[in-house]
């Protein structure tokens, strides 16, 4: 579990910036492009900074069992969450 925490920490520290494009995509609105783009960028920047900071914390403290039993502090980034299998393409 300690090395899982180390891997999570390094991943979050290096890839925290991915929160920016993810949040821009989540908040994009065709009717208000500038506003939704700025909001997505601001929220993504904040979430990315938090994710990077948590990643550094987890990487530095990977041998300590905090939080309890090496539990993750943040959920996995949506880019890396495992989803169900895609349906096969229909054969014609």
Secondary structure as GFF3:
##gff-version 3
##sequence-region A 1 92
A	DSSP	alpha_helix	2	15	.	.	.	ID=ss1
A	DSSP	alpha_helix	18	27	.	.	.	ID=ss2
A	DSSP	alpha_helix	33	60	.	.	.	ID=ss3
A	DSSP	three_ten_helix	68	70	.	.	.	ID=ss4
A	DSSP	three_ten_helix	78	80	.	.	.	ID=ss5
###
